[in-house]
Amino acid sequence: MQLGVVPASRPAASRSREMNRSACTAHQISGHAWMKAGS
């Protein structure tokens, strides 16, 4: 993947970075829920 090669894609890149951060947080929360359910 080539990230940040095109200057015009910069706003979209930062937007996807925000989405990735929230998705990562949701993944961690669901991960903790899975660990609690397993133990």
PyMOL Python script that loads the backbone (N, CA, C, O; Angstrom):
from pymol import cmd

cmd.read_pdbstr("""\
ATOM      1  N   MET A   1       0.843  -1.208   0.000  1.00  0.00           N
ATOM      2  CA  MET A   1       0.000   0.000   0.000  1.00  0.00           C
ATOM      3  C   MET A   1       0.873   1.250   0.000  1.00  0.00           C
ATOM      4  O   MET A   1       1.924   1.288   0.640  1.00  0.00           O
ATOM      5  N   GLN A   2       0.429   2.260  -0.717  1.00  0.00           N
ATOM      6  CA  GLN A   2       1.138   3.541  -0.731  1.00  0.00           C
ATOM      7  C   GLN A   2       0.259   4.582  -0.057  1.00  0.00           C
ATOM      8  O   GLN A   2      -0.716   5.055  -0.642  1.00  0.00           O
ATOM      9  N   LEU A   3       0.602   4.935   1.168  1.00  0.00           N
ATOM     10  CA  LEU A   3      -0.212   5.892   1.910  1.00  0.00           C
ATOM     11  C   LEU A   3       0.406   7.268   1.845  1.00  0.00           C
ATOM     12  O   LEU A   3       1.619   7.423   1.982  1.00  0.00           O
ATOM     13  N   GLY A   4      -0.438   8.277   1.635  1.00  0.00           N
ATOM     14  CA  GLY A   4       0.039   9.656   1.658  1.00  0.00           C
ATOM     15  C   GLY A   4       0.851  10.030   0.433  1.00  0.00           C
ATOM     16  O   GLY A   4       1.574  11.026   0.464  1.00  0.00           O
ATOM     17  N   VAL A   5       0.757   9.263  -0.646  1.00  0.00           N
ATOM     18  CA  VAL A   5       1.505   9.597  -1.860  1.00  0.00           C
ATOM     19  C   VAL A   5       0.836  10.764  -2.570  1.00  0.00           C
ATOM     20  O   VAL A   5       1.510  11.684  -3.033  1.00  0.00           O
ATOM     21  N   VAL A   6      -0.484  10.728  -2.655  1.00  0.00           N
ATOM     22  CA  VAL A   6      -1.222  11.800  -3.319  1.00  0.00           C
ATOM     23  C   VAL A   6      -1.673  12.819  -2.274  1.00  0.00           C
ATOM     24  O   VAL A   6      -2.377  12.456  -1.332  1.00  0.00           O
ATOM     25  N   PRO A   7      -1.279  14.094  -2.422  1.00  0.00           N
ATOM     26  CA  PRO A   7      -1.652  15.129  -1.447  1.00  0.00           C
ATOM     27  C   PRO A   7      -3.166  15.236  -1.267  1.00  0.00           C
ATOM     28  O   PRO A   7      -3.638  15.539  -0.172  1.00  0.00           O
ATOM     29  N   ALA A   8      -3.926  14.989  -2.329  1.00  0.00           N
ATOM     30  CA  ALA A   8      -5.379  15.127  -2.268  1.00  0.00           C
ATOM     31  C   ALA A   8      -5.996  14.071  -1.353  1.00  0.00           C
ATOM     32  O   ALA A   8      -7.115  14.247  -0.870  1.00  0.00           O
ATOM     33  N   SER A   9      -5.275  12.978  -1.113  1.00  0.00           N
ATOM     34  CA  SER A   9      -5.830  11.896  -0.290  1.00  0.00           C
ATOM     35  C   SER A   9      -5.573  12.126   1.195  1.00  0.00           C
ATOM     36  O   SER A   9      -5.992  11.328   2.033  1.00  0.00           O
ATOM     37  N   ARG A  10      -4.885  13.219   1.518  1.00  0.00           N
ATOM     38  CA  ARG A  10      -4.521  13.437   2.914  1.00  0.00           C
ATOM     39  C   ARG A  10      -5.741  13.562   3.836  1.00  0.00           C
ATOM     40  O   ARG A  10      -5.758  12.919   4.885  1.00  0.00           O
ATOM     41  N   PRO A  11      -6.761  14.360   3.493  1.00  0.00           N
ATOM     42  CA  PRO A  11      -7.954  14.447   4.362  1.00  0.00           C
ATOM     43  C   PRO A  11      -8.614  13.085   4.558  1.00  0.00           C
ATOM     44  O   PRO A  11      -9.029  12.750   5.667  1.00  0.00           O
ATOM     45  N   ALA A  12      -8.710  12.310   3.499  1.00  0.00           N
ATOM     46  CA  ALA A  12      -9.327  10.986   3.595  1.00  0.00           C
ATOM     47  C   ALA A  12      -8.482  10.076   4.478  1.00  0.00           C
ATOM     48  O   ALA A  12      -9.013   9.242   5.210  1.00  0.00           O
ATOM     49  N   ALA A  13      -7.163  10.242   4.404  1.00  0.00           N
ATOM     50  CA  ALA A  13      -6.268   9.407   5.205  1.00  0.00           C
ATOM     51  C   ALA A  13      -6.464   9.689   6.688  1.00  0.00           C
ATOM     52  O   ALA A  13      -6.533   8.765   7.498  1.00  0.00           O
ATOM     53  N   SER A  14      -6.554  10.977   7.041  1.00  0.00           N
ATOM     54  CA  SER A  14      -6.747  11.320   8.454  1.00  0.00           C
ATOM     55  C   SER A  14      -8.127  10.875   8.918  1.00  0.00           C
ATOM     56  O   SER A  14      -8.307  10.496  10.074  1.00  0.00           O
ATOM     57  N   ARG A  15      -9.109  10.924   8.003  1.00  0.00           N
ATOM     58  CA  ARG A  15     -10.459  10.492   8.360  1.00  0.00           C
ATOM     59  C   ARG A  15     -10.459   8.993   8.639  1.00  0.00           C
ATOM     60  O   ARG A  15     -11.063   8.544   9.614  1.00  0.00           O
ATOM     61  N   SER A  16      -9.789   8.220   7.794  1.00  0.00           N
ATOM     62  CA  SER A  16      -9.737   6.763   8.001  1.00  0.00           C
ATOM     63  C   SER A  16      -8.927   6.439   9.247  1.00  0.00           C
ATOM     64  O   SER A  16      -9.166   5.424   9.901  1.00  0.00           O
ATOM     65  N   ARG A  17      -7.963   7.305   9.577  1.00  0.00           N
ATOM     66  CA  ARG A  17      -7.178   7.072  10.785  1.00  0.00           C
ATOM     67  C   ARG A  17      -8.080   7.213  12.006  1.00  0.00           C
ATOM     68  O   ARG A  17      -7.968   6.438  12.956  1.00  0.00           O
ATOM     69  N   GLU A  18      -8.975   8.201  11.984  1.00  0.00           N
ATOM     70  CA  GLU A  18      -9.928   8.362  13.089  1.00  0.00           C
ATOM     71  C   GLU A  18     -10.831   7.136  13.184  1.00  0.00           C
ATOM     72  O   GLU A  18     -11.099   6.642  14.279  1.00  0.00           O
ATOM     73  N   MET A  19     -11.301   6.646  12.034  1.00  0.00           N
ATOM     74  CA  MET A  19     -12.174   5.470  12.028  1.00  0.00           C
ATOM     75  C   MET A  19     -11.419   4.256  12.551  1.00  0.00           C
ATOM     76  O   MET A  19     -11.975   3.440  13.286  1.00  0.00           O
ATOM     77  N   ASN A  20     -10.152   4.139  12.169  1.00  0.00           N
ATOM     78  CA  ASN A  20      -9.342   3.014  12.643  1.00  0.00           C
ATOM     79  C   ASN A  20      -9.186   3.071  14.152  1.00  0.00           C
ATOM     80  O   ASN A  20      -9.210   2.040  14.824  1.00  0.00           O
ATOM     81  N   ARG A  21      -9.025   4.292  14.692  1.00  0.00           N
ATOM     82  CA  ARG A  21      -8.824   4.423  16.131  1.00  0.00           C
ATOM     83  C   ARG A  21     -10.083   3.985  16.875  1.00  0.00           C
ATOM     84  O   ARG A  21     -10.000   3.256  17.863  1.00  0.00           O
ATOM     85  N   SER A  22     -11.250   4.428  16.401  1.00  0.00           N
ATOM     86  CA  SER A  22     -12.490   4.047  17.078  1.00  0.00           C
ATOM     87  C   SER A  22     -12.755   2.555  16.900  1.00  0.00           C
ATOM     88  O   SER A  22     -13.255   1.895  17.811  1.00  0.00           O
ATOM     89  N   ALA A  23     -12.420   2.030  15.729  1.00  0.00           N
ATOM     90  CA  ALA A  23     -12.608   0.598  15.493  1.00  0.00           C
ATOM     91  C   ALA A  23     -11.685  -0.212  16.393  1.00  0.00           C
ATOM     92  O   ALA A  23     -12.063  -1.274  16.887  1.00  0.00           O
ATOM     93  N   CYS A  24     -10.468   0.297  16.603  1.00  0.00           N
ATOM     94  CA  CYS A  24      -9.520  -0.404  17.473  1.00  0.00           C
ATOM     95  C   CYS A  24     -10.035  -0.408  18.908  1.00  0.00           C
ATOM     96  O   CYS A  24      -9.915  -1.408  19.616  1.00  0.00           O
ATOM     97  N   THR A  25     -10.609   0.718  19.332  1.00  0.00           N
ATOM     98  CA  THR A  25     -11.161   0.804  20.685  1.00  0.00           C
ATOM     99  C   THR A  25     -12.311  -0.189  20.843  1.00  0.00           C
ATOM    100  O   THR A  25     -12.395  -0.897  21.847  1.00  0.00           O
ATOM    101  N   ALA A  26     -13.195  -0.238  19.848  1.00  0.00           N
ATOM    102  CA  ALA A  26     -14.318  -1.173  19.907  1.00  0.00           C
ATOM    103  C   ALA A  26     -13.802  -2.606  19.929  1.00  0.00           C
ATOM    104  O   ALA A  26     -14.372  -3.462  20.606  1.00  0.00           O
ATOM    105  N   HIS A  27     -12.724  -2.871  19.192  1.00  0.00           N
ATOM    106  CA  HIS A  27     -12.146  -4.219  19.156  1.00  0.00           C
ATOM    107  C   HIS A  27     -11.594  -4.585  20.529  1.00  0.00           C
ATOM    108  O   HIS A  27     -11.760  -5.716  20.986  1.00  0.00           O
ATOM    109  N   GLN A  28     -10.941  -3.634  21.186  1.00  0.00           N
ATOM    110  CA  GLN A  28     -10.389  -3.905  22.513  1.00  0.00           C
ATOM    111  C   GLN A  28     -11.512  -4.182  23.500  1.00  0.00           C
ATOM    112  O   GLN A  28     -11.403  -5.089  24.326  1.00  0.00           O
ATOM    113  N   ILE A  29     -12.601  -3.403  23.423  1.00  0.00           N
ATOM    114  CA  ILE A  29     -13.729  -3.585  24.344  1.00  0.00           C
ATOM    115  C   ILE A  29     -14.342  -4.970  24.142  1.00  0.00           C
ATOM    116  O   ILE A  29     -14.600  -5.690  25.107  1.00  0.00           O
ATOM    117  N   SER A  30     -14.576  -5.340  22.872  1.00  0.00           N
ATOM    118  CA  SER A  30     -15.161  -6.657  22.605  1.00  0.00           C
ATOM    119  C   SER A  30     -14.182  -7.754  23.007  1.00  0.00           C
ATOM    120  O   SER A  30     -14.597  -8.835  23.424  1.00  0.00           O
ATOM    121  N   GLY A  31     -12.884  -7.481  22.882  1.00  0.00           N
ATOM    122  CA  GLY A  31     -11.875  -8.453  23.289  1.00  0.00           C
ATOM    123  C   GLY A  31     -11.930  -8.704  24.783  1.00  0.00           C
ATOM    124  O   GLY A  31     -11.818  -9.845  25.229  1.00  0.00           O
ATOM    125  N   HIS A  32     -12.104  -7.633  25.566  1.00  0.00           N
ATOM    126  CA  HIS A  32     -12.214  -7.788  27.015  1.00  0.00           C
ATOM    127  C   HIS A  32     -13.484  -8.564  27.364  1.00  0.00           C
ATOM    128  O   HIS A  32     -13.482  -9.390  28.277  1.00  0.00           O
ATOM    129  N   ALA A  33     -14.560  -8.294  26.637  1.00  0.00           N
ATOM    130  CA  ALA A  33     -15.815  -9.000  26.882  1.00  0.00           C
ATOM    131  C   ALA A  33     -15.634 -10.492  26.611  1.00  0.00           C
ATOM    132  O   ALA A  33     -16.158 -11.328  27.347  1.00  0.00           O
ATOM    133  N   TRP A  34     -14.885 -10.828  25.543  1.00  0.00           N
ATOM    134  CA  TRP A  34     -14.637 -12.228  25.220  1.00  0.00           C
ATOM    135  C   TRP A  34     -13.817 -12.893  26.318  1.00  0.00           C
ATOM    136  O   TRP A  34     -14.086 -14.036  26.687  1.00  0.00           O
ATOM    137  N   MET A  35     -12.818 -12.187  26.841  1.00  0.00           N
ATOM    138  CA  MET A  35     -11.969 -12.770  27.883  1.00  0.00           C
ATOM    139  C   MET A  35     -12.773 -12.993  29.155  1.00  0.00           C
ATOM    140  O   MET A  35     -12.601 -14.007  29.831  1.00  0.00           O
ATOM    141  N   LYS A  36     -13.651 -12.049  29.482  1.00  0.00           N
ATOM    142  CA  LYS A  36     -14.480 -12.207  30.682  1.00  0.00           C
ATOM    143  C   LYS A  36     -15.427 -13.388  30.513  1.00  0.00           C
ATOM    144  O   LYS A  36     -15.636 -14.164  31.445  1.00  0.00           O
ATOM    145  N   ALA A  37     -16.003 -13.519  29.307  1.00  0.00           N
ATOM    146  CA  ALA A  37     -16.942 -14.613  29.059  1.00  0.00           C
ATOM    147  C   ALA A  37     -16.210 -15.955  29.095  1.00  0.00           C
ATOM    148  O   ALA A  37     -16.775 -16.962  29.522  1.00  0.00           O
ATOM    149  N   GLY A  38     -14.948 -15.967  28.646  1.00  0.00           N
ATOM    150  CA  GLY A  38     -14.188 -17.214  28.609  1.00  0.00           C
ATOM    151  C   GLY A  38     -13.771 -17.669  29.997  1.00  0.00           C
ATOM    152  O   GLY A  38     -13.688 -18.868  30.262  1.00  0.00           O
ATOM    153  N   SER A  39     -13.511 -16.718  30.879  1.00  0.00           N
ATOM    154  CA  SER A  39     -13.038 -17.078  32.213  1.00  0.00           C
ATOM    155  C   SER A  39     -14.171 -16.995  33.232  1.00  0.00           C
ATOM    156  O   SER A  39     -13.960 -17.264  34.414  1.00  0.00           O
TER     157      SER A  39
END
""", "prot")
cmd.dss("prot")
cmd.show_as("cartoon", "prot")
cmd.util.cbc("prot")
cmd.orient("prot")
